[in-house]
Each structure stands twice: as C-alpha cells, then as structure tokens.
C-alpha cells in the first residue's frame, strides 16, 4: 500500500513538473507584453516602488506624452501603465511610467527586414514607452518588437 502511494506521489510530481516545463516554454498567461519585450533587452524595470513616492507627472500626462512621442493615432490603446524604476547601461533607478501602447504604426528602422528581396510589409504596431515620472514630456526611451 505504501509503495503504491509513493509511486502515485512520484507520478503526480513528474506530471506536474512536465506540465510546468511545457507551460514555461509556451509562456505564461500572466507574462505581459512589456515583460516579454524587456526580456530581450538589457533594460530592467523594478515595479516595487518605495512607500511614499509620489510621481510629479500624472498617469494621464504620461500617456499623452507617450502618444505624442510615437505619433500614435487616436485609436491607439494604452494596454497598461505602471510606475517603475528604470535601469539600463547608462541609467540606474529613474522613476518612470511604463506605457504599453497598442495600435500605433511604427516604421522599422535600422536593419533591413527583407525576405527574398521584398520588404516586410507588416509595420510594428505595439510599443513600450518609458516616460519620466519626475519631468513632464520627457521620454526616456522606447522598445518595440513583433512579439504578440
């Protein structure tokens, strides 16, 4: 009886482990677009803001700044807006609003995205804009990807 219980417990653990690995490979439903894009870069955002920190720039102003910076149409939607501490190679711990805009039309810059001599017609439609939470209309940076 105890051997069967042990075998059952081991089997359950293996099944749960395999399901966990498969779910991790597929990507969790809780993983946001922002987290997936940040994972591709050296940029880091810490969302654990110290108690008592009040941003000088409102959330609405940050969204307006992000929209203006990327020339977003009125139909563009702010999927998420969160306050965080932005860090990259040059900047450490800058208080920013992380604005995830969907429905923009960004032209790809830099490398050629062509297949068989034809340009890729699909523009990037989603962008993460980092807007300073301490200075009005100051965009710290943007990230975009063809991730969904």
BELRA-V510419 format. One record per helix or strand of 2 or more residues. SS is the DSSP state (helix for helix, strand for strand). FROM is the first residue (numbers start at 1). TO is the last residue. If there is no record, write none. Layout:
BEGIN
ss=SS from=FROM to=TO
ss=SS from=FROM to=TO
END
This chain:
BEGIN
ss=helix from=2 to=26
ss=helix from=33 to=38
ss=strand from=44 to=46
ss=helix from=59 to=69
ss=strand from=77 to=87
ss=strand from=94 to=106
ss=strand from=114 to=115
ss=strand from=118 to=119
ss=strand from=124 to=132
ss=strand from=139 to=144
END
